[in-house]
Amino acid sequence: MKTSINRIDELVAKMKADNPQLIDLFLDQKLDDAALVQQLRTKIAEHLQQSYPKAWSYYTGEEQTEQDYYKLLSTSMAYLRFLDYLDHEGAVFKDGNLHGRQVVSRPISLLRKVLLGQDCPATIDFAEDMAHLVAQLSGAEDRVVPSRSQVLAWMDTHPSGLDEQVIAWRAKNKQRIISLLIKRIEEQQGQGKYYRFKEGMSEQEKRKQVLSWWKEDRFHLHFAIRSAEELQWYLDGGMDDETVAIMREAQQKGIPIFATPYFLSLIDTRPLAEQEHPGSDSPLRSYLFYSRDLIEEFGSIVAWEKEDIAKPGELNAAGWLLPSHNVHRRYPNVAIFIPDTMGRACGGLCSYCQRMYDFQAGRFNFELEKLRPKRSWAEQLALNMDYFRNDPYLWDILITGGDAFMSSVKSLQTILAAVLSMAKAKLEDNENRSDEEQYAPMRRVRLGTKIPVYLPQRVTDDLVQVLADFKREAAQVGIDQCVVQTHVSSAMEITPDTKKAISKLLAAGWTVTNQEVFTVAASRRGHSAKLRKVLNDIGVLPYYTFSVKGFKENRQLFATNARSTQEQVEESSIGQVAQRYHAQLRSFGSEAPDMVQNIDLVRKGDEIPFLSTDRNTLNLPGVGKSNTYRTIGITEDGRRILRFEFDHTRPHSKVIEQMGSVVIIESKSIAQYLRQLAEMGENPDDYASIWGYSAGSLEPRSPVFEGFTRS
């Protein structure tokens, strides 16, 4: 046994007290392990059929809709998981966290050894998870869903970047950083082409000049921090010794460091004792600081999204032929377009970025000058637009990167003009086709960006004018859905500058939706609920809440799927919109300039704090987005093994339909996740029901997006 004997004794005693009849079977040494499994399966199956027929139908697959999932009680959910454990006892799985090493799920035999006091490789985390399962089976432990008032209380513990207190301390922090920028400009005097002080300028004049430059996106990109030493300097020595060491090692290994002065001004560098809300900037720090796991894995990170790896002339993992490296695709209706412009870059670097895989080979390494459009780009752009034009299924293009808003205004204008020409040509082509031969006309254009968080200064009047012009012309060629998809993961990221940028986008007629990344810091009780509310306040519709994808390299940031499901059921649910408002929601997309008012009308009318229009989900290798899963096994160190089914509510390629399901072994145990929360100052007791969430169902799309698309 690899852990505290005393704790094991406590858990064994608890299991015997919670479920004596079940434990007696495990202790019956007349049964070998195989006989024990068989007897348990017979007894559990009989009990499930007799006492929980809905759960039995869910187990057999007869009734597995989202509505059927919500009919499952916590006890029946435990029986469902126990049966799945029995069915997969001894099953072997490849563990992506261990570079494909095979692991065996054997919860029954391991639990038996724990109960008998025999030596075995099971850890305390395994025993903790199994002890909760034993208690759930007997009803000794039941799920208690928090009240609406409790969720609202949790929300109140999380501040927003629009709060007066937060604005005040960030204003002081900005002045501190401006003082550092003045020193840096003085040291480089004569070297810079754009940012130099005139001879004889006073300190006050220099400060006024930098304040003026602060409004320019180019200024922040020019002075972006690219080293561990710079980062420590701009954070006022706020990184502890271990973090400094990790960041230095990351830099030596070739992991980029990139953060703008603006984003660093959002980090609270004051001592915790002086902070009004200690740890409120933890989600922002999660982007900024790397983990020991990432350092150790860098160089051997494998691509999470297999369909993004494609060779010319060969089908990708999702079954599609692609024209170039610029197009990524997993669904029939939509494809991602990544231009060969500065749009391959970002305004900052998130530590969980999937491009860490590419950084290993030195690709897209924040060398902005190298990402400027080449002369061949015009031909490449035309080639990619021909792909969309000549595909019978594609009607949705997601322009991202990198970041769509990192392309220059001129480059983005060129790309959007090409999209308009392609959409028009596709319509004209259809005039020569019969009804049966019609190709899907283009209907939706999306721009993926984190600029409103990292560099809102880049949302200029010129950029907004290009978007407004496109929106007007797009309607003439059948494109009626223009969407900006942001990536905000904390209400603390929403500043007055962010609010201003979002207002400009809405005024241009573009709907703004959000995709939150559900890191450990962002998964704290009430955090996502507060984010939804503040997003709604500025006119943004939550679209997805994504679990962190990746293997061991992102283990530090990964919040277990049980927590994602718990958040969906217990917190997001207080923002469900009554059906009588669904018709009203469907009109939101065509009324972007009135988004704030429209959202408020529904919130006030339905008496809800926010619209929970997002879906908690995970981006899976190959099969796409899903949260329809069952826990079918557990490793000896307590990491759950989940089997995901693809989203049956949307079209997929035949390759995905034949694939059927994907098995993911989580990178940490629930016990380890709860320890992380405790280190952040959270009370693990607030998350007590997490142990009972072992299956999930992808929520249906909100009516507000029914007019947009299925993606």
C-alpha positions in Angstrom: 0.0 0.0 0.0 1.4 3.3 -1.1 -0.2 5.5 1.5 -1.1 6.2 5.1 -2.2 3.0 6.9 -4.3 5.0 9.3 -6.4 6.5 6.6 -6.8 3.2 4.9 -8.0 1.7 8.2 -10.5 4.6 8.5 -11.9 4.0 5.0 -12.2 0.2 5.5 -14.1 0.8 8.7 -16.3 3.3 7.0 -17.1 0.9 4.1 -18.0 -1.9 6.5 -20.3 0.4 8.4 -21.9 2.0 5.3 -22.6 -1.2 3.3 -22.0 -4.4 5.4 -23.8 -6.8 3.0 -21.7 -5.7 0.0 -18.4 -5.8 2.0 -19.2 -9.3 3.3 -19.1 -10.6 -0.2 -15.7 -9.0 -0.8 -14.4 -10.6 2.5 -15.7 -14.1 1.6 -12.5 -15.8 0.7 -14.3 -18.9 -0.5 -14.9 -16.9 -3.6 -12.0 -16.3 -6.0 -11.9 -12.9 -7.8 -13.7 -14.2 -10.9 -16.5 -15.8 -8.8 -16.8 -12.6 -6.8 -17.2 -10.5 -10.0 -19.8 -12.9 -11.3 -21.8 -13.0 -8.1 -21.7 -9.2 -7.8 -22.8 -8.8 -11.4 -25.8 -11.0 -10.9 -26.9 -9.4 -7.6 -26.4 -5.8 -8.8 -28.1 -6.4 -12.2 -31.1 -8.0 -10.5 -31.4 -5.1 -8.0 -31.0 -2.5 -10.7 -33.8 -4.1 -12.8 -36.2 -4.4 -9.9 -35.5 -1.1 -8.0 -34.2 1.2 -10.7 -35.7 0.3 -14.1 -34.9 3.7 -15.6 -31.3 3.2 -14.7 -31.3 -0.3 -16.1 -32.7 1.0 -19.4 -29.9 3.6 -19.4 -27.3 0.9 -18.7 -28.6 -1.3 -21.6 -28.8 1.6 -24.0 -32.6 1.4 -24.5 -33.1 4.9 -23.1 -30.1 7.1 -23.3 -31.4 10.5 -24.2 -30.5 13.6 -22.3 -34.0 13.5 -20.7 -33.4 9.9 -19.6 -30.1 10.9 -18.0 -31.8 13.5 -15.7 -34.2 10.9 -14.5 -31.3 9.0 -12.9 -31.1 9.2 -9.1 -27.8 9.4 -7.3 -28.1 5.8 -6.0 -29.1 4.4 -9.3 -26.1 6.3 -10.8 -23.9 4.4 -8.4 -25.3 1.1 -9.4 -24.8 2.0 -13.0 -21.1 2.7 -12.4 -20.6 -0.4 -10.3 -22.0 -2.5 -13.2 -19.8 -0.8 -15.7 -16.8 -1.5 -13.4 -17.8 -5.2 -13.2 -18.2 -5.3 -17.0 -14.7 -3.9 -17.5 -12.9 -5.6 -14.7 -9.5 -6.6 -16.0 -9.9 -4.5 -19.2 -6.7 -3.0 -20.6 -6.6 0.6 -21.8 -3.9 2.8 -23.4 -3.1 5.7 -21.1 -2.3 8.9 -23.0 -1.0 10.4 -19.8 1.7 7.7 -19.8 2.5 7.9 -23.5 0.3 5.0 -24.4 1.4 2.7 -21.7 -1.2 0.0 -21.0 -3.1 0.2 -17.7 -5.6 -2.3 -16.3 -8.8 -1.4 -14.6 -9.4 -3.8 -11.7 -11.4 -2.0 -9.1 -13.0 -5.2 -7.7 -9.8 -7.1 -7.1 -8.0 -4.0 -5.8 -10.8 -3.1 -3.4 -10.8 -6.7 -2.1 -7.1 -6.5 -1.3 -7.6 -3.2 0.4 -10.5 -4.6 2.5 -8.4 -7.7 3.4 -5.4 -5.7 4.3 -3.3 -7.3 1.6 -0.4 -5.5 0.0 -1.4 -4.0 -3.4 -0.5 -1.0 -5.6 -3.8 0.9 -4.9 -3.3 4.4 -3.6 -5.3 6.4 -1.0 -7.0 8.2 -3.9 -8.3 4.9 -5.3 -9.6 3.9 -1.9 -11.3 7.3 -1.3 -13.2 7.0 -4.6 -14.3 3.4 -4.0 -15.3 4.2 -0.4 -17.7 6.9 -1.7 -19.1 4.5 -4.3 -19.7 1.9 -1.6 -21.6 4.5 0.5 -23.6 5.6 -2.5 -24.7 2.0 -3.3 -26.3 1.7 0.2 -27.7 5.2 0.3 -25.5 6.1 3.2 -24.2 8.9 1.0 -26.7 10.8 -1.2 -26.4 13.8 -3.5 -27.6 17.1 -2.0 -28.2 19.7 -4.7 -27.4 23.2 -3.4 -30.2 25.7 -3.3 -30.3 28.7 -5.7 -29.5 31.0 -2.8 -26.4 29.0 -2.1 -25.2 29.3 -5.7 -25.8 33.0 -5.6 -23.8 33.2 -2.4 -20.9 31.4 -4.1 -21.2 33.8 -7.1 -20.8 36.7 -4.8 -17.4 35.5 -3.6 -16.0 36.1 -7.0 -15.3 39.7 -8.1 -15.5 41.1 -11.6 -13.1 43.3 -13.5 -15.9 45.8 -13.6 -16.1 46.2 -9.8 -15.0 49.6 -8.5 -12.5 48.1 -6.1 -10.9 46.0 -8.8 -10.8 49.0 -11.2 -9.1 51.0 -8.5 -6.2 48.7 -7.7 -5.7 47.9 -11.4 -5.4 51.6 -12.1 -2.5 51.8 -9.5 -1.0 48.6 -11.0 -1.1 50.2 -14.5 0.8 53.2 -13.2 3.4 51.0 -11.7 3.9 49.2 -15.0 4.0 52.5 -16.9 6.9 53.5 -14.7 8.7 50.3 -15.7 7.9 51.0 -19.4 9.4 54.5 -19.1 12.6 53.0 -17.8 12.7 50.4 -20.6 12.1 53.1 -23.3 14.8 55.3 -21.7 17.3 52.3 -21.8 16.4 51.7 -25.5 16.4 55.4 -26.4 17.6 55.8 -30.0 17.1 52.1 -30.8 13.3 52.1 -31.2 11.7 53.2 -34.5 8.3 54.0 -33.1 8.4 54.5 -29.4 11.0 57.1 -28.3 10.9 60.1 -26.0 11.6 63.5 -27.4 14.7 65.3 -26.1 14.1 67.2 -22.9 10.8 65.6 -21.9 10.0 65.8 -18.2 9.0 62.8 -16.2 5.4 63.9 -16.3 5.5 64.4 -20.0 7.0 60.9 -20.5 4.2 59.4 -18.4 1.6 61.3 -20.4 3.2 60.0 -23.6 3.2 56.3 -22.4 -0.4 56.7 -21.3 -1.3 57.8 -24.9 0.7 54.9 -26.3 -1.1 52.5 -23.9 -4.2 52.9 -26.1 -2.4 51.4 -29.1 -2.4 47.6 -29.6 1.0 47.8 -31.4 2.5 49.4 -28.3 1.6 46.4 -26.2 2.8 43.9 -28.8 6.1 45.8 -29.1 6.7 45.7 -25.4 5.3 42.2 -24.8 7.2 40.3 -22.2 9.2 37.3 -23.6 11.4 36.1 -20.8 11.1 34.8 -17.2 13.2 37.7 -15.9 11.0 40.3 -17.6 7.9 38.6 -16.3 9.3 38.7 -12.7 10.2 42.4 -13.1 6.8 43.4 -14.4 5.0 41.4 -11.7 7.0 43.3 -9.0 8.8 40.1 -7.9 5.5 38.4 -7.4 6.6 34.9 -8.6 7.8 32.6 -5.9 11.1 30.8 -6.3 9.6 27.6 -7.7 7.6 29.4 -10.3 10.6 31.5 -11.4 12.6 28.3 -11.8 9.8 26.6 -13.8 9.5 29.7 -16.1 13.2 29.9 -16.7 13.4 26.2 -17.5 10.4 26.6 -19.8 12.2 29.3 -21.7 15.4 27.2 -22.0 13.3 24.3 -23.4 11.8 26.6 -26.1 8.4 27.1 -24.6 7.4 30.7 -25.6 6.6 33.3 -22.9 4.4 36.1 -24.2 2.3 38.6 -22.3 1.4 42.2 -23.0 1.7 45.0 -20.4 -2.0 45.4 -20.5 -2.7 41.8 -19.5 0.0 42.0 -16.7 -1.7 45.0 -15.3 -4.7 42.7 -14.5 -2.5 40.6 -12.2 -2.7 41.5 -8.5 0.8 41.7 -7.2 0.0 43.0 -3.8 0.5 40.7 -0.7 -2.4 38.4 -0.2 -3.1 40.2 3.2 -3.7 43.4 1.3 -6.0 42.0 -1.4 -9.8 42.4 -1.0 -10.4 39.0 -2.7 -7.3 36.9 -2.3 -6.8 34.5 -5.3 -9.4 36.2 -7.5 -6.8 36.5 -10.3 -5.9 32.8 -10.1 -7.5 32.0 -13.5 -5.4 34.7 -15.1 -2.3 33.3 -13.4 -3.2 29.9 -14.7 -2.7 31.2 -18.3 0.5 32.8 -17.4 2.5 30.4 -15.3 3.6 27.0 -16.6 3.6 23.7 -14.6 6.3 21.2 -13.9 4.3 18.7 -15.8 4.4 20.8 -18.9 8.2 21.2 -18.6 8.7 17.5 -18.3 6.3 16.6 -21.1 7.5 19.3 -23.6 9.2 17.5 -26.5 7.0 14.4 -26.2 3.5 16.0 -26.2 1.2 14.3 -28.6 -1.5 16.0 -30.7 -4.8 15.8 -28.8 -7.0 16.5 -31.8 -5.9 13.8 -34.2 -8.0 15.1 -37.1 -5.8 18.2 -37.2 -2.9 16.1 -38.4 -3.2 15.6 -42.1 -1.0 14.6 -45.0 -1.7 15.8 -48.6 -3.9 13.4 -50.5 -4.8 11.4 -47.3 -8.0 11.5 -45.2 -7.6 13.0 -41.8 -8.8 11.2 -38.6 -12.3 12.4 -39.1 -12.5 11.2 -42.7 -11.9 14.4 -44.7 -9.5 15.4 -47.4 -8.1 18.9 -46.8 -6.7 21.3 -49.4 -3.8 22.6 -47.2 -2.5 23.2 -43.7 -4.9 26.2 -43.5 -8.0 24.1 -43.1 -8.9 21.8 -40.2 -12.1 19.8 -40.3 -14.0 17.2 -38.3 -17.7 17.9 -39.2 -19.6 17.9 -42.5 -21.0 21.4 -42.2 -18.1 23.4 -40.7 -14.4 23.8 -41.2 -11.8 25.9 -39.4 -9.7 28.2 -41.5 -6.3 29.4 -40.2 -4.8 32.0 -42.5 -1.1 32.4 -43.2 -1.0 35.9 -41.6 -0.4 37.2 -38.1 -3.7 35.5 -37.4 -1.5 32.5 -36.6 -0.3 34.4 -33.5 -2.1 35.5 -30.4 -2.2 38.5 -28.2 -0.9 36.3 -25.3 -0.1 32.7 -24.6 -2.3 30.4 -22.6 -0.4 27.7 -20.7 -2.9 25.0 -21.8 -2.6 26.0 -25.5 -3.0 23.1 -27.9 -0.2 24.6 -30.0 2.3 23.4 -27.4 2.5 20.4 -29.7 3.6 22.7 -32.5 5.9 24.8 -30.4 8.0 21.6 -29.9 9.0 21.9 -33.6 9.4 25.6 -33.4 6.2 26.4 -35.4 4.1 29.5 -34.7 6.5 30.5 -32.0 5.3 34.1 -31.6 7.8 35.4 -34.1 5.4 38.0 -35.4 7.5 39.4 -38.3 7.7 35.9 -39.8 3.9 35.6 -39.7 3.3 38.5 -42.0 1.5 37.5 -45.2 3.9 36.2 -47.9 3.4 37.0 -51.6 2.1 33.5 -52.2 -0.7 34.1 -49.7 -3.1 35.3 -52.4 -2.9 32.1 -54.3 -3.1 30.0 -51.1 -6.2 32.0 -50.0 -7.9 31.3 -53.4 -7.1 27.6 -53.1 -8.7 27.4 -49.7 -11.8 29.3 -50.8 -12.2 26.9 -53.8 -12.4 24.1 -51.2 -15.3 25.7 -49.4 -17.0 26.6 -52.8 -16.7 23.1 -54.1 -17.8 21.1 -51.0 -21.5 20.1 -51.0 -21.8 20.2 -47.2 -19.8 23.2 -45.9 -21.8 26.2 -45.0 -20.0 27.5 -41.9 -16.4 28.9 -41.7 -14.6 29.5 -38.5 -11.7 31.8 -39.0 -9.2 31.5 -36.2 -5.6 30.8 -35.6 -4.0 31.8 -33.4 -6.4 34.6 -33.2 -8.5 36.0 -36.1 -8.1 39.6 -34.7 -4.3 39.3 -34.8 -4.5 39.6 -38.6 -4.0 43.2 -39.6 -7.2 45.1 -40.6 -6.1 44.9 -44.2 -5.4 41.2 -44.1 -8.7 40.4 -42.4 -10.5 42.6 -44.9 -8.9 40.6 -47.7 -9.9 37.3 -46.1 -13.5 38.4 -45.6 -13.7 39.7 -49.1 -12.6 36.3 -50.4 -15.3 34.7 -48.2 -17.9 36.9 -49.8 -16.7 36.1 -53.3 -16.7 32.4 -52.5 -20.2 32.5 -51.0 -21.5 34.4 -54.0 -19.9 32.0 -56.4 -21.4 29.0 -54.5 -24.9 30.5 -55.0 -24.3 31.1 -58.7 -23.0 27.5 -59.1 -26.3 26.2 -57.6 -28.3 28.0 -60.3 -26.9 25.3 -62.7 -27.7 22.4 -60.5 -30.9 20.5 -60.0 -32.7 20.5 -56.7 -31.2 17.2 -55.8 -27.7 18.4 -56.6 -27.7 21.6 -54.7 -24.7 22.4 -52.5 -25.1 23.9 -49.1 -24.8 27.7 -49.5 -22.6 29.6 -47.0 -24.7 30.8 -44.0 -22.3 31.5 -41.2 -19.0 33.2 -40.6 -17.3 33.1 -37.2 -14.1 34.8 -35.9 -12.3 33.1 -33.0 -10.5 35.6 -30.8 -9.2 36.2 -27.3 -8.2 39.7 -28.1 -11.0 41.3 -25.9 -9.1 39.7 -23.0 -5.4 39.9 -24.0 -5.4 43.1 -26.1 -8.8 44.9 -26.3 -7.0 48.0 -27.8 -6.8 46.0 -31.1 -10.6 46.3 -31.6 -10.2 49.6 -33.4 -12.7 51.7 -35.3 -11.1 50.6 -38.5 -11.5 46.9 -37.6 -15.1 47.4 -36.5 -15.8 49.2 -39.8 -14.5 46.3 -41.8 -16.8 44.0 -39.7 -19.8 46.2 -40.2 -19.2 46.4 -44.0 -18.9 42.6 -44.2 -22.1 42.1 -42.1 -24.0 44.3 -44.5 -22.7 42.7 -47.7 -22.9 39.2 -46.3 -26.7 39.3 -46.1 -26.8 39.8 -49.9 -25.0 36.4 -50.5 -27.0 34.4 -47.9 -24.7 34.7 -44.9 -27.1 35.7 -42.2 -25.0 34.7 -39.2 -21.9 36.7 -38.2 -20.4 35.7 -34.9 -17.3 36.6 -32.9 -16.4 33.8 -30.5 -14.4 35.0 -27.5 -12.4 33.0 -24.9 -13.1 34.5 -21.5 -12.7 32.2 -18.5 -13.1 34.6 -15.6 -15.2 37.6 -14.7 -11.9 39.2 -13.6 -10.9 39.3 -17.3 -13.8 41.5 -18.2 -12.5 45.1 -17.8 -13.9 48.5 -18.9 -11.7 48.1 -22.0 -13.1 44.7 -22.7 -16.7 46.0 -22.3 -15.9 48.8 -24.7 -14.5 46.4 -27.3 -17.5 44.1 -27.0 -19.9 47.1 -27.4 -18.2 48.0 -30.7 -18.5 44.4 -32.0 -22.2 44.3 -31.1 -22.8 47.7 -32.7 -21.3 46.4 -35.9 -24.0 43.7 -36.0 -21.9 40.8 -34.9 -23.2 38.5 -32.2 -20.6 37.8 -29.5 -20.5 34.3 -27.9 -18.0 32.9 -25.4 -16.1 29.7 -24.9 -14.9 29.3 -21.3 -12.0 27.0 -20.5 -12.8 25.1 -17.3 -9.4 25.2 -15.5 -9.1 24.3 -11.8 -9.2 27.9 -10.8 -12.2 28.6 -13.1 -14.0 25.5 -11.7 -14.4 26.9 -8.2 -17.9 27.0 -6.9 -19.9 29.8 -8.4 -17.1 31.0 -10.6 -18.6 30.0 -14.0 -22.0 31.2 -12.9 -20.6 34.6 -12.1 -18.8 34.6 -15.4 -22.1 33.9 -17.2 -23.8 36.8 -15.4 -21.0 39.4 -16.2 -20.9 38.2 -19.8 -24.6 38.7 -20.1 -24.2 42.2 -18.5 -22.0 43.3 -21.5 -24.1 41.5 -24.1 -22.1 38.2 -24.6 -23.9 34.8 -24.9 -22.1 31.8 -23.2 -21.6 29.1 -25.9 -19.4 26.4 -24.5 -17.7 25.6 -21.2 -14.8 23.4 -22.2 -12.9 21.0 -19.9 -9.2 21.3 -20.4 -8.0 19.0 -23.1 -4.7 17.2 -23.3 -2.8 14.7 -21.3 -0.2 14.9 -18.5 1.1 18.3 -19.8 -2.1 19.9 -18.7 -2.7 17.9 -15.6 -2.2 20.9 -13.3 -5.1 22.8 -15.0 -7.5 19.9 -15.6 -10.7 19.9 -13.6 -12.2 16.4 -13.6 -15.2 15.6 -15.7 -17.2 14.9 -12.6 -16.8 18.5 -11.6 -17.9 19.7 -15.0 -21.0 17.6 -14.7 -21.6 18.8 -11.2 -21.3 22.4 -12.3 -23.8 21.8 -15.1 -26.4 20.2 -12.8 -25.9 22.2 -9.7 -24.9 25.7 -10.7 -25.5 26.3 -14.4 -29.0 25.0 -14.0 -30.2 28.1 -12.1 -29.9 30.0 -15.3 -32.1 27.7 -17.4 -34.6 29.8 -19.4 -38.3 28.9 -19.3 -39.7 27.5 -22.5 -42.0 30.5 -22.9 -39.0 32.6 -23.7 -37.5 30.3 -26.3 -39.1 32.0 -29.3 -37.7 35.3 -28.0 -34.2 33.9 -27.7 -34.2 32.8 -31.3 -34.3 36.4 -32.5 -31.2 37.5 -30.5 -28.8 36.6 -33.4 -30.4 39.1 -35.8 -30.5 41.8 -33.2 -26.9 42.1 -32.0 -26.9 45.8 -31.4 -29.8 45.3 -28.9 -28.2 42.3 -27.2 -27.7 43.8 -23.7 -31.4 44.9 -23.6 -32.7 41.7 -25.0 -30.8 39.6 -22.4 -31.9 41.8 -19.6 -35.6 41.4 -20.7 -35.4 37.7 -20.4 -33.4 37.7 -17.2 -35.8 40.0 -15.5 -38.9 38.3 -16.9 -37.8 34.9 -15.9 -36.2 36.1 -12.6 -32.8 34.4 -13.3 -29.3 35.8 -12.7 -27.9 34.7 -16.1 -28.8 32.8 -19.3 -27.1 29.4 -19.1 -26.9 29.2 -22.9 -23.6 27.3 -22.8 -23.0 23.5 -22.8 -20.4 21.9 -20.6 -18.4 19.7 -22.8 -15.0 18.3 -23.8 -13.3 18.4 -27.2 -12.5 14.8 -27.8 -9.9 13.4 -30.2 -11.6 12.5 -33.5 -15.3 12.5 -32.4 -15.6 16.2 -31.6 -17.4 17.8 -28.7 -19.3 15.6 -26.3 -20.3 15.3 -22.6 -22.2 12.0 -23.1 -20.1 9.6 -21.1 -20.0 6.8 -18.5 -17.3 6.0 -16.0 -16.3 2.4 -16.9 -13.1 1.9 -14.9 -10.6 3.4 -12.5 -6.8 3.2 -12.3 -5.0 2.0 -9.2 -4.1 5.7 -8.5 -7.7 6.7 -8.6 -8.0 8.3 -12.1 -11.3 7.6 -13.7 -11.7 5.9 -17.1 -14.4 7.5 -19.2 -16.1 6.2 -22.3 -17.5 9.0 -24.4 -20.1 8.7 -27.2 -20.2 11.2 -30.0 -22.9 13.9 -30.2 -25.8 12.1 -31.9 -27.7 15.4 -32.3 -25.4 16.6 -35.1 -24.1 15.2 -38.4 -20.7 13.5 -38.5 -18.6 11.7 -41.1 -19.1 8.0 -41.6 -15.6 7.5 -40.0 -16.8 9.0 -36.7 -20.1 7.1 -36.8 -18.2 3.9 -37.2 -15.7 4.9 -34.5 -18.6 5.0 -32.0 -16.9 5.9 -28.8 -13.6 7.2 -27.4 -12.1 6.2 -24.1 -10.2 8.9 -22.1 -8.3 8.2 -18.9 -8.3 11.4 -16.8 -5.0 12.9 -15.8 -5.8 13.2 -12.1 -8.1 11.6 -9.4 -11.0 13.5 -7.8 -9.1 13.4 -4.5 -6.1 15.2 -6.1 -8.4 17.8 -7.7 -10.0 18.5 -4.3 -6.6 18.9 -2.8 -5.8 21.5 -5.4 -9.0 23.4 -4.5 -8.1 23.2 -0.8 -4.8 24.8 -1.6 -6.7 27.6 -3.3 -8.6 28.2 -0.1 -11.8 26.3 -1.1 -13.7 24.1 1.3 -13.8 20.6 -0.1 -17.0 20.0 1.7 -18.7 22.4 -0.7 -17.9 19.9 -3.4 -19.0 16.7 -1.5 -21.5 15.6 -4.2 -18.8 15.4 -6.8 -18.1 11.8 -6.1 -21.5 10.7 -7.3 -21.2 12.2 -10.8 -20.0 9.4 -12.9 -22.1 9.7 -16.1 -23.2 12.6 -18.2 -25.2 13.7 -21.2 -24.5 16.5 -23.6 -27.1 19.2 -23.1 -29.2 20.2 -26.1 -28.3 23.4 -27.8 -29.9 26.5 -26.4 -32.7 27.9 -28.5 -30.7 31.1 -28.8 -28.3 29.2 -31.1 -30.8 27.3 -33.1 -30.7 29.9 -35.9 -26.9 29.7 -35.9 -25.7 26.2 -36.6 -24.9 22.8 -35.2 -21.2 23.0 -34.0 
